[in-house]
Amino acid sequence: MKGILLKIKELWFKFAFLLGDFISSVLLTLFYYLIFGIFALPYRIIKNDFASGEATNWTAKGKWGDDLGSIKKEF
């Protein structure tokens, strides 16, 4: 009787570990897509505002002179 119960216990543990691996991968996949989906939807809605390129604060720098004075006035 004890041998049969030990076999059932071993099979139950194997099943539980397989089920745990499956459930954890499913939950992590759902968690991944839900979290990134929450952040991706607003970004996709307003991404045209970011990518328009019309207004920018970029300023092109001119060439430095060959003298030491222009290097000292770097900033």
C-alpha positions as CSV (number, residue, x, y, z in Angstrom):
1,M,0.0,0.0,0.0
2,K,2.8,2.4,0.9
3,G,4.5,1.8,-2.5
4,I,1.4,2.6,-4.4
5,L,0.8,5.8,-2.5
6,L,4.5,6.9,-3.1
7,K,4.0,6.3,-6.8
8,I,0.8,8.4,-6.8
9,K,2.6,11.1,-4.9
10,E,5.5,11.1,-7.4
11,L,3.2,11.3,-10.3
12,W,1.2,14.1,-8.6
13,F,4.4,16.1,-8.0
14,K,5.5,15.6,-11.7
15,F,2.1,16.8,-12.8
16,A,2.1,19.8,-10.4
17,F,5.6,20.9,-11.7
18,L,4.5,20.6,-15.3
19,L,1.3,22.5,-14.6
20,G,3.2,25.1,-12.7
21,D,5.6,25.7,-15.5
22,F,2.8,26.0,-18.0
23,I,0.7,28.3,-15.9
24,S,3.7,30.5,-15.0
25,S,4.7,30.9,-18.7
26,V,1.1,31.8,-19.6
27,L,0.8,34.3,-16.8
28,L,4.1,35.9,-17.7
29,T,3.1,36.2,-21.3
30,L,-0.2,37.8,-20.4
31,F,1.6,40.1,-18.0
32,Y,4.1,41.1,-20.6
33,Y,1.5,42.0,-23.3
34,L,-0.8,43.7,-20.9
35,I,1.9,46.0,-19.4
36,F,3.4,46.8,-22.8
37,G,0.0,47.2,-24.3
38,I,-1.0,49.7,-21.7
39,F,2.0,51.9,-22.6
40,A,1.9,51.2,-26.3
41,L,-1.6,52.3,-27.0
42,P,-1.3,55.9,-25.8
43,Y,2.1,56.2,-27.6
44,R,0.7,55.0,-30.9
45,I,-2.1,57.6,-30.5
46,I,0.2,60.5,-30.0
47,K,3.4,59.3,-31.7
48,N,2.7,61.6,-34.7
49,D,3.2,64.6,-32.4
50,F,6.7,63.3,-31.4
51,A,7.8,62.3,-34.9
52,S,6.6,65.3,-36.8
53,G,10.0,67.0,-36.7
54,E,8.6,70.4,-37.2
55,A,9.5,72.0,-33.9
56,T,13.0,71.3,-32.6
57,N,15.5,72.8,-30.2
58,W,18.5,71.6,-32.2
59,T,21.0,74.2,-33.2
60,A,23.9,73.5,-35.5
61,K,27.3,74.6,-34.3
62,G,29.7,76.4,-36.5
63,K,33.3,75.4,-37.2
64,W,35.9,76.3,-34.6
65,G,38.6,78.6,-35.5
66,D,42.3,77.7,-35.5
67,D,43.2,80.0,-32.7
68,L,43.2,79.2,-29.0
69,G,40.7,81.9,-28.1
70,S,37.8,80.1,-29.9
71,I,38.6,76.9,-28.1
72,K,38.4,78.6,-24.7
73,K,35.0,80.0,-25.6
74,E,33.6,76.6,-26.2
75,F,30.5,77.0,-24.0
